[in-house]
Amino acid sequence: MNRTLVFALMAILSVAFAKAQDTIKVGEFASLTGKEATFGQSIHNATVLAVDEINATGGVLGKKIQLVYEDDQSKAGQASTVVQKLIASDKVIAILGEVASSRSLEAASICQVNKIPMISPGSTNPEVTEKGDYIFRICFTDSFQGGLLANYALNNLKVKKVAMLIDTKSDYSVGLADNFKQAFVAKGGQIVQERNYSGGDKDFRAQLTSIKAAQPEAVLLPGYYTDVGLLIRQARQVGIKAPLFGGDGWESPHLAEIAGSSAIAGTFFSTHYSSEENRPEVQDFVKRYKAKYDAVPDAMAALGYDSVLILADALKRAGSTDSLKLRDAIATTKDFPAVTGHITLDDHRNAHKPAVILKAEGAKFRYQETVQP
């Protein structure tokens, strides 16, 4: 009886091992719950869509992709924990994630030490890819985003005096503010006031009242939608009528709900894509995403989808899951026709690609223009 049981267990393990050998394990970490949950949920939904589509057509290198994902709960410190688990326990060959730059910075160091390629879909802080040669991003950086916002403020809004309200706990917020300030001042603009807050605060009236007294012609809010929604609402309540604007951290269907449709009038932000763009890559993606999730995909979804396509393309060109070969293949990505625009990775593993401007019209943000790099 014991011998029969042993043989049965060996057979089960053999089948399980063979099945594992027939798949390519890819890790994903995202903020599926917590403060920035809409970021993580959009990214994850589109990541699943891309994996399913690739597997339906035969997978990559003759194998199906097995997505192993973890929720970092939008918490500091949690990203490093789940990424260590994905690498050490799940034995993934690559990591996809995150949107929040602070959490990508945590994970990047771990991936670099373990020589596991990491592709960030949406972390724009320049320091992310500076962690090492196994770290990539498929989004633009804040040096580009800060510059385009400076140009838009000067050339489109025709303003010279801007105030900024910055989340000092966020690498993204601090980095975008710094890059905007550098470009804006270099072109003749003036920062009339800088005030700070900590992400998660609920009352910003003191800072906003001080900003109002400085009489800015526009106000930059380089934060995430959960805080920005409250900031916009309270800015209008204290009497700030100047245009309010920001970056891709505003990207969420909940922003207008938090701020109120009347408060967002005249606001705008830069981001990675618009579902209203007429490019075939965009409209085909929107159609497939809506069919699966009955929702219009936002920019974070588009980035999540693109990150899987970039990884799959690199695997095919590498002809292997070997980490060094895969790293080199990702690094040579050139003119890839993605949903968020044609992507070329430069020598610093950053994406050379366009951005879009969305502006509030009524209760919604609508596509205004595409800004080339």
C-alpha positions as CSV (number, residue, x, y, z in Angstrom):
1,M,0.0,0.0,0.0
2,N,2.8,2.4,0.9
3,R,4.7,1.7,-2.3
4,T,1.5,2.3,-4.4
5,L,1.0,5.6,-2.6
6,V,4.6,6.7,-3.3
7,F,4.2,5.9,-7.0
8,A,0.9,7.8,-7.1
9,L,2.5,10.9,-5.5
10,M,5.5,10.7,-7.8
11,A,3.1,10.6,-10.8
12,I,1.2,13.6,-9.6
13,L,4.4,15.5,-9.0
14,S,5.7,14.5,-12.4
15,V,2.6,15.9,-14.1
16,A,2.7,19.1,-12.1
17,F,6.4,19.6,-13.0
18,A,5.7,19.0,-16.7
19,K,2.8,21.5,-16.6
20,A,5.1,24.1,-14.9
21,Q,7.6,23.5,-17.6
22,D,5.0,24.3,-20.3
23,T,4.3,27.8,-18.9
24,I,6.3,31.0,-18.6
25,K,5.7,32.6,-15.2
26,V,5.5,36.4,-15.3
27,G,5.0,38.3,-12.0
28,E,2.8,41.4,-11.6
29,F,2.5,43.7,-8.5
30,A,-0.1,46.4,-8.4
31,S,-2.2,48.5,-6.0
32,L,-5.3,46.4,-6.3
33,T,-6.7,47.8,-3.0
34,G,-6.0,50.8,-0.9
35,K,-5.6,54.5,-1.8
36,E,-4.6,54.2,-5.5
37,A,-6.7,51.1,-6.2
38,T,-8.1,52.4,-9.5
39,F,-4.5,52.5,-10.9
40,G,-3.8,48.9,-10.0
41,Q,-7.2,47.6,-11.0
42,S,-7.0,49.2,-14.5
43,I,-3.4,48.0,-15.0
44,H,-4.3,44.5,-13.9
45,N,-7.5,44.1,-16.0
46,A,-5.6,45.1,-19.1
47,T,-2.6,42.9,-18.2
48,V,-5.0,39.9,-17.9
49,L,-6.6,40.8,-21.2
50,A,-3.2,40.9,-23.0
51,V,-2.1,37.6,-21.4
52,D,-5.3,35.9,-22.4
53,E,-5.1,37.1,-26.0
54,I,-1.4,36.0,-26.3
55,N,-2.2,32.6,-24.9
56,A,-5.2,32.2,-27.2
57,T,-2.9,32.5,-30.2
58,G,-0.4,29.9,-28.9
59,G,1.5,31.8,-26.3
60,V,5.2,32.7,-26.6
61,L,8.1,30.3,-27.5
62,G,5.5,27.5,-27.7
63,K,4.4,28.1,-24.1
64,K,1.5,29.8,-22.4
65,I,2.1,32.8,-20.1
66,Q,1.2,32.2,-16.5
67,L,0.5,35.5,-14.7
68,V,1.3,35.5,-11.0
69,Y,0.1,38.7,-9.4
70,E,0.2,40.3,-6.0
71,D,-1.6,43.2,-4.3
72,D,0.8,45.8,-2.7
73,Q,-2.3,47.5,-1.1
74,S,-1.0,51.0,-2.1
75,K,1.2,50.8,1.0
76,A,4.8,51.7,1.5
77,G,7.0,48.7,2.2
78,Q,4.5,46.2,0.8
79,A,5.8,46.3,-2.8
80,S,9.2,45.0,-1.7
81,T,7.6,42.1,0.2
82,V,5.4,40.9,-2.6
83,V,8.2,41.3,-5.2
84,Q,10.6,39.2,-3.1
85,K,7.9,36.5,-2.9
86,L,7.3,36.6,-6.7
87,I,11.0,36.1,-7.3
88,A,12.0,33.7,-4.5
89,S,8.9,31.5,-4.3
90,D,7.1,31.8,-7.6
91,K,10.2,31.9,-9.7
92,V,8.9,34.4,-12.2
93,I,11.2,35.3,-15.2
94,A,10.1,39.0,-15.2
95,I,8.2,41.5,-13.2
96,L,5.5,44.0,-14.4
97,G,4.7,47.0,-12.2
98,E,4.0,49.5,-10.7
99,V,2.2,52.8,-11.4
100,A,3.3,54.6,-8.2
101,S,7.0,55.6,-8.5
102,S,7.6,55.2,-4.8
103,R,6.6,51.5,-5.0
104,S,8.5,50.9,-8.2
105,L,11.6,52.3,-6.6
106,E,11.2,49.7,-3.8
107,A,10.8,46.8,-6.2
108,A,13.5,48.0,-8.6
109,S,16.4,47.4,-6.2
110,I,15.2,43.9,-5.5
111,C,14.8,43.0,-9.2
112,Q,18.2,44.5,-10.0
113,V,20.0,42.4,-7.3
114,N,18.2,39.2,-8.5
115,K,18.8,40.1,-12.2
116,I,15.1,39.8,-13.0
117,P,13.9,42.2,-15.7
118,M,11.3,44.6,-14.4
119,I,9.0,46.7,-16.7
120,S,7.1,49.6,-15.0
121,P,4.0,50.4,-17.0
122,G,3.4,53.9,-15.4
123,S,6.1,55.1,-13.0
124,T,7.4,58.4,-14.4
125,N,10.0,59.4,-11.8
126,P,13.4,59.4,-13.5
127,E,15.1,57.6,-10.6
128,V,13.2,54.3,-11.3
129,T,15.3,53.2,-14.2
130,E,18.5,54.6,-12.6
131,K,18.3,51.6,-10.2
132,G,20.0,49.4,-12.7
133,D,20.2,47.8,-16.2
134,Y,17.4,45.3,-15.5
135,I,14.9,48.1,-14.9
136,F,12.7,49.5,-17.7
137,R,9.7,51.7,-18.2
138,I,7.3,52.0,-21.1
139,C,5.9,55.4,-20.1
140,F,7.4,58.8,-20.5
141,T,9.4,60.3,-17.7
142,D,8.6,63.4,-15.6
143,S,11.4,65.3,-17.2
144,F,9.3,65.1,-20.4
145,Q,6.0,65.5,-18.6
146,G,7.2,68.5,-16.6
147,G,8.5,70.2,-19.7
148,L,5.3,69.7,-21.7
149,L,3.2,71.1,-18.8
150,A,5.5,74.1,-18.6
151,N,5.1,74.7,-22.4
152,Y,1.3,74.2,-22.2
153,A,1.0,76.7,-19.3
154,L,3.2,79.3,-21.1
155,N,1.9,78.8,-24.7
156,N,-1.7,77.7,-24.3
157,L,-2.8,79.2,-21.0
158,K,-0.6,82.3,-21.6
159,V,0.3,82.4,-17.9
160,K,3.6,83.5,-16.3
161,K,2.8,83.1,-12.6
162,V,2.1,79.6,-11.2
163,A,1.8,78.3,-7.6
164,M,2.4,74.6,-6.7
165,L,1.0,72.4,-4.0
166,I,3.2,69.3,-3.6
167,D,2.7,65.9,-1.8
168,T,6.1,65.6,0.0
169,K,5.5,61.9,0.7
170,S,5.3,61.1,-3.0
171,D,8.4,60.7,-5.2
172,Y,6.1,61.2,-8.1
173,S,4.7,64.5,-6.9
174,V,8.1,65.9,-5.8
175,G,9.7,64.9,-9.1
176,L,7.1,66.2,-11.4
177,A,7.0,69.6,-9.5
178,D,10.8,69.9,-9.8
179,N,10.8,69.1,-13.5
180,F,8.0,71.6,-14.1
181,K,9.6,74.3,-12.1
182,Q,13.0,73.9,-13.9
183,A,11.4,74.1,-17.4
184,F,8.9,76.9,-16.5
185,V,11.5,79.2,-14.9
186,A,14.0,78.6,-17.7
187,K,11.4,79.9,-20.2
188,G,10.6,83.0,-18.2
189,G,7.9,81.7,-15.9
190,Q,7.7,82.5,-12.1
191,I,6.7,80.2,-9.3
192,V,4.9,82.6,-6.9
193,Q,4.4,80.1,-4.1
194,E,5.2,76.5,-3.2
195,R,3.2,74.8,-0.4
196,N,3.3,71.2,0.8
197,Y,1.0,68.5,2.1
198,S,1.2,64.8,3.0
199,G,-0.7,62.3,0.9
200,G,-3.9,61.2,2.7
201,D,-4.5,64.6,4.3
202,K,-8.1,65.8,4.1
203,D,-8.0,69.5,4.8
204,F,-5.9,71.7,2.5
205,R,-7.7,75.0,3.2
206,A,-4.7,76.7,4.9
207,Q,-2.3,76.0,2.1
208,L,-4.9,77.0,-0.5
209,T,-5.8,80.2,1.2
210,S,-2.1,81.1,1.2
211,I,-1.8,80.3,-2.5
212,K,-4.9,82.4,-3.3
213,A,-3.2,85.4,-1.6
214,A,-0.2,85.0,-3.9
215,Q,-2.5,85.6,-6.8
216,P,-1.2,82.9,-9.2
217,E,-2.5,82.8,-12.8
218,A,-2.6,79.0,-12.6
219,V,-2.0,76.3,-9.9
220,L,-0.1,73.1,-10.5
221,L,-1.3,70.1,-8.4
222,P,1.2,67.2,-9.1
223,G,-0.4,64.6,-7.1
224,Y,-2.6,61.5,-7.2
225,Y,-6.3,61.6,-8.0
226,T,-7.5,60.8,-4.4
227,D,-5.8,63.9,-3.0
228,V,-6.2,66.0,-6.1
229,G,-10.0,65.6,-6.1
230,L,-10.2,67.1,-2.7
231,L,-7.7,69.8,-3.6
232,I,-9.7,70.9,-6.6
233,R,-13.0,71.0,-4.6
234,Q,-11.4,73.0,-1.7
235,A,-9.6,75.3,-4.0
236,R,-12.9,76.4,-5.5
237,Q,-14.4,76.7,-2.1
238,V,-11.7,79.1,-0.9
239,G,-12.2,81.2,-4.1
240,I,-9.4,80.1,-6.4
241,K,-10.7,80.7,-9.9
242,A,-7.4,80.2,-11.7
243,P,-6.9,77.1,-13.9
244,L,-5.8,74.0,-12.0
245,F,-3.6,71.4,-13.8
246,G,-1.4,68.4,-13.2
247,G,0.0,65.2,-14.6
248,D,-0.9,61.6,-15.2
249,G,-1.5,61.0,-11.4
250,W,-4.9,62.6,-12.1
251,E,-5.9,59.7,-14.4
252,S,-8.9,58.1,-12.7
253,P,-12.7,58.0,-13.4
254,H,-13.1,58.9,-9.7
255,L,-11.4,62.3,-9.9
256,A,-14.5,64.2,-11.2
257,E,-16.6,62.3,-8.6
258,I,-14.4,63.4,-5.7
259,A,-13.9,67.0,-6.9
260,G,-17.4,67.6,-8.3
261,S,-18.3,68.3,-11.9
262,S,-18.6,72.0,-11.4
263,A,-15.2,72.3,-9.7
264,I,-13.2,70.6,-12.5
265,A,-14.2,73.2,-15.0
266,G,-11.1,74.7,-16.6
267,T,-8.8,72.0,-15.3
268,F,-6.5,69.8,-17.4
269,F,-3.8,67.2,-17.1
270,S,-1.2,65.3,-19.2
271,T,-1.4,61.6,-19.6
272,H,-0.4,58.7,-21.8
273,Y,-3.4,58.1,-24.1
274,S,-7.0,58.9,-24.7
275,S,-9.7,56.5,-25.7
276,E,-10.9,59.2,-28.0
277,E,-7.8,59.0,-30.2
278,N,-8.6,57.8,-33.7
279,R,-5.5,55.5,-34.1
280,P,-6.4,51.9,-35.0
281,E,-4.3,50.6,-32.1
282,V,-6.4,52.7,-29.7
283,Q,-9.8,51.9,-31.0
284,D,-9.1,48.1,-31.4
285,F,-7.9,48.0,-27.8
286,V,-11.0,50.0,-26.5
287,K,-13.3,47.6,-28.3
288,R,-11.7,44.4,-26.9
289,Y,-11.4,45.9,-23.4
290,K,-15.1,47.0,-23.4
291,A,-16.1,43.5,-24.6
292,K,-14.4,41.9,-21.6
293,Y,-15.0,44.4,-18.8
294,D,-17.9,46.5,-20.0
295,A,-15.9,49.7,-19.3
296,V,-13.9,52.2,-21.3
297,P,-10.1,51.7,-20.6
298,D,-8.2,54.6,-19.1
299,A,-4.5,55.4,-19.7
300,M,-3.4,53.0,-16.9
301,A,-5.2,50.1,-18.6
302,A,-3.5,51.0,-21.9
303,L,-0.1,51.0,-20.2
304,G,-0.7,47.7,-18.5
305,Y,-1.7,46.2,-21.9
306,D,1.4,47.6,-23.6
307,S,3.7,46.3,-20.9
308,V,2.7,42.7,-21.6
309,L,3.1,43.2,-25.4
310,I,6.6,44.7,-25.0
311,L,7.6,41.7,-22.8
312,A,6.1,39.1,-25.2
313,D,7.9,40.8,-28.1
314,A,11.2,40.7,-26.2
315,L,10.7,37.0,-25.3
316,K,10.2,36.2,-29.0
317,R,13.3,38.1,-30.1
318,A,15.4,36.7,-27.2
319,G,14.2,33.2,-28.1
320,S,14.7,32.3,-24.5
321,T,13.6,33.1,-20.9
322,D,17.2,33.5,-19.8
323,S,17.4,36.7,-17.8
324,L,20.4,38.2,-19.6
325,K,19.1,37.5,-23.1
326,L,15.6,38.8,-22.1
327,R,17.1,42.0,-20.6
328,D,19.1,42.7,-23.8
329,A,16.0,42.1,-25.9
330,I,13.8,44.5,-23.9
331,A,16.6,47.1,-24.1
332,T,16.6,47.0,-27.9
333,T,12.8,47.6,-28.3
334,K,12.4,50.0,-31.2
335,D,9.4,51.7,-32.7
336,F,7.0,49.1,-31.2
337,P,3.4,49.9,-32.3
338,A,1.7,50.1,-28.9
339,V,-1.7,51.4,-27.8
340,T,-0.1,54.4,-26.1
341,G,2.0,55.2,-29.1
342,H,5.1,53.8,-30.9
343,I,7.6,52.9,-28.2
344,T,11.4,53.1,-28.5
345,L,13.5,52.5,-25.4
346,D,16.6,54.7,-25.1
347,D,20.0,54.0,-23.6
348,H,18.6,54.7,-20.1
349,R,15.8,52.2,-20.6
350,N,13.2,55.0,-20.8
351,A,10.4,55.2,-23.4
352,H,10.6,57.8,-26.2
353,K,6.9,58.4,-26.9
354,P,4.2,61.0,-27.0
355,A,1.8,62.3,-24.4
356,V,-1.8,63.7,-24.6
357,I,-3.6,66.6,-22.9
358,L,-7.1,66.0,-21.5
359,K,-9.2,69.0,-20.5
360,A,-12.4,69.1,-18.5
361,E,-15.5,69.7,-20.6
362,G,-18.7,69.4,-18.5
363,A,-18.3,66.5,-16.1
364,K,-15.7,64.7,-18.2
365,F,-12.1,65.1,-19.4
366,R,-11.9,65.1,-23.2
367,Y,-9.0,64.7,-25.6
368,Q,-7.4,67.9,-26.6
369,E,-4.1,67.2,-28.4
370,T,-1.1,64.8,-28.7
371,V,2.3,66.2,-27.7
372,Q,5.3,64.6,-29.4
373,P,8.5,64.0,-27.6
